[in-house]
Amino acid sequence: MSLPEGVSSEQDDRREQILRSALDVISERGFPDARISDVAERVGVSPALVIYYFKTKDRLLTEAMRHAEDAWYASGSRRLAERDSAAGKLEELVAMSTLPQPEDESGETWAVWLDLWAQSVRHPGVAKVRQEFDERWREAIRSIVRDGCAAGEFLKVDVEEFTLVMSAMLDGFAIQIALTDPVVDAETAFSTSMKFASERLGFEWSPAKRRSGRVSRAAQA
């Protein structure tokens, strides 16, 4: 028996509405104080329907973050495709991770990321998803560096070591940006990361060469 035409699309739309609302509620109240009923009220559905889709609040958190990550990577892939060189692609990736734009919603999204990291300490299911996200992020860096080394654009380096250090650096800067650290702002995080990358990989870079108009990773909600 097949579903009536349009039912699947309506279900997908409703699921996405719930995920977006969950991100809004969690960013506003924090994960511990966010309730299924809050999300349901914002969407205009019953709490039972939210539970039908996501079963638990932990799963709602991880699925909302997965939705945000997928949107970010889809948008990022299009922007990376505009850059011809490995150095350009790496610069784009660093910019997407650190530099907010006027339309940026980074404060909200990074607040949800901080909640995800905190919950992963005590909840194995959330921890597993967090590990999946981290590996996806490292692979995004790894693939660019590997291609650059193979093409002779970068110096021959230990790709795994560089990827580990670079990903940890960007995540650390992201936390400081999210917490509005008075010493580490977005431009400082971006330029410091790019100086490190260019020195280690052996390509020329200066802030003046940076392309503008980019959307940070934190912007995708």
Sequence and secondary structure as in RCSB ss.txt:
>XXXX:A:sequence
MSLPEGVSSEQDDRREQILRSALDVISERGFPDARISDVAERVGVSPALVIYYFKTKDRLLTEAMRHAEDAWYAS
GSRRLAERDSAAGKLEELVAMSTLPQPEDESGETWAVWLDLWAQSVRHPGVAKVRQEFDERWREAIRSIVRDGCA
AGEFLKVDVEEFTLVMSAMLDGFAIQIALTDPVVDAETAFSTSMKFASERLGFEWSPAKRRSGRVSRAAQA
>XXXX:A:secstr
    TTHHHHHHHHHHHHHHHHHHHHHHH GGG  HHHHHHHHTS HHHHHHHHSSHHHHHHHHHHHHHHHHHHH
HHHHHTT  SHHHHHHHHHHHHH   TT  HHHHHHHHHHHHHHHTT HHHHHHHHHHHHHHHHHHHHHHHHHHH
TTSS    HHHHHHHHHHHHHHHHHHHHTT SS  HHHHHHHHHHHHHHHHT    GGG       GGG  
